[in-house]
Each structure stands twice: as structure tokens, then as C-alpha cells.
Amino acid sequence: MTDRLEVNFAGVKLRNPIIVASGLPSWNGETCKKCGLSGAGAVIPKTFGPPATFAQHPRCGRKRLIREGRGRPFANVSVELFSTMPLEDWLNRELAIAAEGGAKMIASVLVGLDTRRTVELVQKIEATNLVHMFELNVSCPMPDSQVGFRIGQDPELCFAQTEAVKAATNLPVGVKMTPNISDMVPIAQAVKDAGADFVTISNSVRVFAGVDIETGKPYLPVYGGYAGPAIKHIIQRFVSEVARAVDIPISAVGGVRTWEDAVELIMLGATTVQSCTAVMWDGYKRITKLVKGLREFMERKGYNSIEDFRGISLPHIITIQEYAAYPPKHVVLEREKCNDCGLCLKVCYYDALYSDSKGQLQTRPENCDGCGLCVEFCLRGALALQE
């Protein structure tokens, strides 16, 4: 009997749709093996590339957690580049160790301007017979040279690289898209036209990590990649836009910390879901929790396969013009739920809420513009919008 979590992703059967994205938790064979033993359907080792100075990441601090006050981090800025382990070590030893975890292996390959070098790299990796797919990295946000996101912003360059690699390998080939772009659809269409079997959406967003105002010095002196829960909704936007416009399998990555995050992305059109920052923060147990939560959700909802709910949210996405034509709503109050804390009064700019002489919250529906901000701020669920 087929396991309900099993997916066919671009022709490769995975035991579940949870993939550990290329990054710190998969920097060598042993860590990749741990990902597999923790239940991941597939693992992507840190990006393989030719030896070069730009491929060596800083060893003097390359992470900054972004928190609200002193609370739990909601984002991570990384100055994290490609695999610093020599390619020969991966080919001769590390890939075999990684495969012992039981997860399928997806090789992330650095893409430069010279297609011949990309093809040579792909052919060396394929010759090991230890990888099942390729993911072309045209999205790394850090490099200042003509690699990473600078290629991913150009449809013609992406087409040329994809076409060259597809002609050189028998394995499925995907392209990891950059979010550092206003419209991802033309890039996705270009790589599909070049023969890509899937796209990965997406990578970290190019940012600056901030300044210590006491010293005037940056926390990190270079531009980095912004990842973690903070980019979740950016990725949802790109996934849904590509899913609606281009018929190509999608692996979604960015902001996935819980099984609910994974479900949302699948409902927006993704077939597989990748996670890296959550594993980096919480350890390999996070993979097990993602798989367990997804399974329990599907059992509860009666879904027998990922395809039962993949993309079900897409038909409900409309234009802003269509949404603006919906019937207007106004705020209503459930008196028994309200404790008159006054929080909603601070965020109502239409004078639709007020406190009476007894200090109790009251409404002026005729003033309400239906923005819903008060509803979002109410911690007790006492406010709602209705026609």
C-alpha cells in the first residue's frame, strides 16, 4: 500500500515531501545522513562549485539572529556561501556517507557564466551514481561577482544554463530561483522552456544585518541572506504566482518552521517543501516533527496523497480590483468576549470604536471603513467584520 506522504517529484519518488535545503545542517556527509535518519524525503548538500576564493565563507562570524526585543528570533541573516569541502571529498567519500541516511540526494550546483564548467561539474557528480536530481543554484544572494542571484535575474542566462545541463545529464534538473526580483514568472517560464523538470522557490533575500548604534559599526560588514519565518509570506507570494502561470513542479523553501507552514505552501501549488533555518535553529528533530505533523494533518482531513490538496488555494486568489468590489463590511462587537482593554481604540483611525461613560467599548458602524485592523489586534476575538 502506498504511503499517503509519498510523492512523485519530477519523476523521482520521495518517501515524503519534506526536503532539507542546502545549508548548514547539510554541510557534509554525516550531517546529510542525520537529515535522512530524521525522516527527510530528500537532502540537498551545500552547493557544489569549482574551487575559488569567493566560495570560501567567512570563519569570523557569519550569522545574525533578528529578534523582536529579547524574544524568540524571527529571522536570520547569514553570510553563508557554498561548500568549502573540496569537490573530490564529496565525490570520493561524503556523498556515500550521506546516502546512508536513506533520503534521496539532490545535488545543488553553482552556476556561473561558463556553461561548460557547470556541465563538467554536473557530469562528475552524476558519475558517482549517488545523486537523484540536480538543483541549479542561480539564487545565492551574497556574491558580488557574476554568479548566484545576478544570473537568476536574467531569463536568457537561466535558459542557457538549464538547456546545457539538461543536454548533459539523464537526471531531473531543477533551478533554484532568486527572490531578489520583482517578477519570478518570466524566469520560471524561461527555464521550463529550456527543459527544466522543476523549480525551487526560493532562496534568502539579500539584506543588510544592521548597525550597532553604540559603535556605528555594522553587525556584519557585508550583505547577507535574510531567511527564517520572516520571509514566509514573500515565498508564498512567489510560489502562488508561478503555480498559477507556469505548469512546472515546485519545491517551496523559505520560512518553513512548522507542518502548518508546509501545508500552506502545498495548498499554494508546491509538491515538495524545503526547510533549512528551522533545522539550523531547532536541530534535526525539527525534520521529524514536520513529517509527523504533516502525516497527522492528512489523516485527520482524509487526504490520501499530497495531490488531494495541492493547489487548492489557487482558485481563490483574485485581483485587488475584484476584491475591492466585494460588499463592504463594518465592525461588530461580541460584548461578552470584551474586557474593555482599549487596545483596539489605539488602532481605529475612523472613529468607529469608542469608550462610553462606563468605560465600556462601543461601536459606530456608520464610521467603519472595514479595514479590519482592530479585529486583528483583538486578543479575545470580541471584534469581527460583517456586511
PyMOL commands that set and color helices and strands:
alter all, ss='L'
color gray80, all
select helices_A, chain A and resi 24-26+29-37+53-55+87-99+115-126+149-152+155-168+185-193+229-245+259-267+277-282+285-301+306-308+314-316+320-324+335-337+343-347+365-367+373-377
alter helices_A, ss='H'
color red, helices_A
select strands_A, chain A and resi 7-9+12-14+18-20+42-43+63-67+73-78+104-110+133-137+173-176+198-201+205-207+211-212+217-218+224-227+250-253+272-275+330-333+353-355+361-363+383-386
alter strands_A, ss='S'
color yellow, strands_A
deselect
rebuild
show_as cartoon
